[in-house]
């Protein structure tokens, strides 16, 4: 039986059996990828180039767009290449890099979404202290902490996963390298339990951020109910809607992906769930934020005209 030291490449899941379906999948994935690149690229450029968008919320939106760009660029290009060239191979180093960057970007994105809920809490519940609590230094520190947390989680999971003896072959039942599918190739019970422990730690952090977001919005809704002006309530709540929509999309897809058991799902359903949490949020997030942010839409429109 092969072990991790003798494995030089992995075999990813083929999305289709016939050449026509492979090419169809390639063009579909290419369209989704270009849409994600266009949306996140426009938001990143608009926030970076327009002075009116240099607010804390827009700064975190810029971070979110960059993370979305990296997240979808980690998985889709390899899947498109495999569909186009009728292959399933990915190198051992490429698989490890894919696992690291995907976990890093996904974890950092969740931290950024948590910070954005804090930004909305301060803006609505403590507006007089907003300039002090959310100054440029504080925003940069929080963003750096989010990216650093993502790196830490990714390093721990990737190092532990690829230190396991992989004695059950090299076929990964997924269109990208995903930790639960790689763990199925391991025969080491003790190291597997270590990865389970790291996953439990990540789930605890996941719920910690989730509780923080819920508590923040409970305080926000209480403050909105105390506002005497209906127009003021509507304006304040409209600034929260995009964030709520993005958080709901992220949490719902990530919840099914990381709290599921691969053995309990069919291969097709497992593929669909992984596609939902790895591809859909980075593609839809720019659309969600641009729909409710008039200044952002104006900046993008001026930029495209220019």
DANOR-V596121 format. One record per residue. N is the residue number from 1. RES is the residue in one small letter. D_FIRST is the distance of its C-alpha to the first C-alpha in whole Angstrom. Layout:
BEGIN
n-><N | N>
res-><RES | RES>
d_first-><D_FIRST | D_FIRST>
END
This chain:
BEGIN
n-><1 | 2 | 3 | 4 | 5 | 6 | 7 | 8 | 9 | 10 | 11 | 12 | 13 | 14 | 15 | 16 | 17 | 18 | 19 | 20 | 21 | 22 | 23 | 24 | 25 | 26 | 27 | 28 | 29 | 30 | 31 | 32 | 33 | 34 | 35 | 36 | 37 | 38 | 39 | 40 | 41 | 42 | 43 | 44 | 45 | 46 | 47 | 48 | 49 | 50 | 51 | 52 | 53 | 54 | 55 | 56 | 57 | 58 | 59 | 60 | 61 | 62 | 63 | 64 | 65 | 66 | 67 | 68 | 69 | 70 | 71 | 72 | 73 | 74 | 75 | 76 | 77 | 78 | 79 | 80 | 81 | 82 | 83 | 84 | 85 | 86 | 87 | 88 | 89 | 90 | 91 | 92 | 93 | 94 | 95 | 96 | 97 | 98 | 99 | 100 | 101 | 102 | 103 | 104 | 105 | 106 | 107 | 108 | 109 | 110 | 111 | 112 | 113 | 114 | 115 | 116 | 117 | 118 | 119 | 120 | 121 | 122 | 123 | 124 | 125 | 126 | 127 | 128 | 129 | 130 | 131 | 132 | 133 | 134 | 135 | 136 | 137 | 138 | 139 | 140 | 141 | 142 | 143 | 144 | 145 | 146 | 147 | 148 | 149 | 150 | 151 | 152 | 153 | 154 | 155 | 156 | 157 | 158 | 159 | 160 | 161 | 162 | 163 | 164 | 165 | 166 | 167 | 168 | 169 | 170 | 171 | 172 | 173 | 174 | 175 | 176 | 177 | 178 | 179 | 180 | 181 | 182 | 183 | 184 | 185 | 186 | 187 | 188 | 189 | 190 | 191 | 192 | 193 | 194 | 195 | 196 | 197 | 198 | 199 | 200 | 201 | 202 | 203 | 204 | 205 | 206 | 207 | 208 | 209 | 210 | 211 | 212 | 213 | 214 | 215 | 216 | 217 | 218 | 219 | 220 | 221 | 222 | 223 | 224 | 225 | 226 | 227 | 228 | 229 | 230 | 231 | 232 | 233 | 234 | 235 | 236 | 237 | 238 | 239 | 240 | 241 | 242 | 243 | 244 | 245 | 246 | 247 | 248 | 249 | 250 | 251 | 252 | 253 | 254 | 255 | 256 | 257 | 258 | 259 | 260 | 261 | 262 | 263 | 264 | 265 | 266 | 267 | 268 | 269 | 270 | 271 | 272 | 273 | 274 | 275 | 276 | 277 | 278 | 279 | 280 | 281 | 282 | 283 | 284 | 285 | 286 | 287 | 288 | 289 | 290 | 291 | 292 | 293 | 294 | 295 | 296 | 297 | 298 | 299 | 300 | 301 | 302 | 303 | 304 | 305 | 306>
res-><x | x | x | x | x | x | x | x | x | x | x | x | x | x | x | x | x | x | x | x | x | x | x | x | x | x | x | x | x | x | x | x | x | x | x | x | x | x | x | x | x | x | x | x | x | x | x | x | x | x | x | x | x | x | x | x | x | x | x | x | x | x | x | x | x | x | x | x | x | x | x | x | x | x | x | x | x | x | x | x | x | x | x | x | x | x | x | x | x | x | x | x | x | x | x | x | x | x | x | x | x | x | x | x | x | x | x | x | x | x | x | x | x | x | x | x | x | x | x | x | x | x | x | x | x | x | x | x | x | x | x | x | x | x | x | x | x | x | x | x | x | x | x | x | x | x | x | x | x | x | x | x | x | x | x | x | x | x | x | x | x | x | x | x | x | x | x | x | x | x | x | x | x | x | x | x | x | x | x | x | x | x | x | x | x | x | x | x | x | x | x | x | x | x | x | x | x | x | x | x | x | x | x | x | x | x | x | x | x | x | x | x | x | x | x | x | x | x | x | x | x | x | x | x | x | x | x | x | x | x | x | x | x | x | x | x | x | x | x | x | x | x | x | x | x | x | x | x | x | x | x | x | x | x | x | x | x | x | x | x | x | x | x | x | x | x | x | x | x | x | x | x | x | x | x | x | x | x | x | x | x | x | x | x | x | x | x | x | x | x | x | x | x | x | x | x | x | x | x | x | x | x | x | x | x | x>
d_first-><0 | 4 | 7 | 10 | 11 | 10 | 10 | 14 | 15 | 15 | 16 | 19 | 21 | 23 | 27 | 28 | 27 | 31 | 32 | 35 | 34 | 31 | 34 | 36 | 34 | 34 | 38 | 37 | 35 | 37 | 40 | 39 | 38 | 41 | 43 | 41 | 42 | 45 | 46 | 44 | 46 | 49 | 49 | 48 | 51 | 53 | 53 | 53 | 56 | 58 | 60 | 61 | 57 | 57 | 56 | 54 | 53 | 52 | 51 | 48 | 48 | 47 | 44 | 43 | 43 | 41 | 39 | 38 | 38 | 36 | 34 | 34 | 33 | 30 | 29 | 31 | 31 | 27 | 27 | 31 | 29 | 26 | 29 | 31 | 29 | 27 | 23 | 21 | 19 | 20 | 19 | 17 | 20 | 22 | 20 | 21 | 24 | 25 | 24 | 26 | 29 | 29 | 29 | 31 | 34 | 33 | 34 | 37 | 38 | 39 | 40 | 43 | 44 | 44 | 47 | 48 | 49 | 51 | 53 | 54 | 55 | 57 | 59 | 60 | 61 | 62 | 63 | 65 | 63 | 60 | 61 | 61 | 57 | 56 | 57 | 55 | 54 | 53 | 51 | 49 | 48 | 47 | 45 | 43 | 42 | 41 | 39 | 38 | 37 | 34 | 33 | 32 | 30 | 28 | 28 | 27 | 24 | 23 | 22 | 21 | 18 | 17 | 17 | 14 | 10 | 9 | 6 | 7 | 7 | 11 | 13 | 16 | 19 | 22 | 24 | 23 | 21 | 22 | 21 | 20 | 18 | 16 | 16 | 15 | 11 | 11 | 11 | 13 | 17 | 19 | 18 | 18 | 22 | 23 | 22 | 24 | 27 | 27 | 27 | 30 | 32 | 32 | 33 | 36 | 37 | 36 | 39 | 41 | 42 | 42 | 45 | 46 | 47 | 48 | 51 | 52 | 53 | 54 | 57 | 57 | 58 | 61 | 62 | 62 | 64 | 67 | 68 | 71 | 71 | 69 | 68 | 67 | 64 | 63 | 63 | 61 | 59 | 58 | 57 | 54 | 53 | 51 | 49 | 49 | 47 | 45 | 44 | 44 | 41 | 39 | 39 | 39 | 36 | 34 | 34 | 33 | 30 | 29 | 30 | 28 | 25 | 23 | 22 | 26 | 27 | 26 | 24 | 28 | 29 | 27 | 27 | 31 | 31 | 29 | 31 | 34 | 33 | 32 | 34 | 37 | 39 | 39 | 41 | 43 | 44 | 46 | 48 | 49 | 50 | 52 | 54 | 56 | 56 | 59 | 59 | 56 | 57 | 60 | 58 | 56 | 58 | 60 | 57 | 57 | 60 | 61>
END
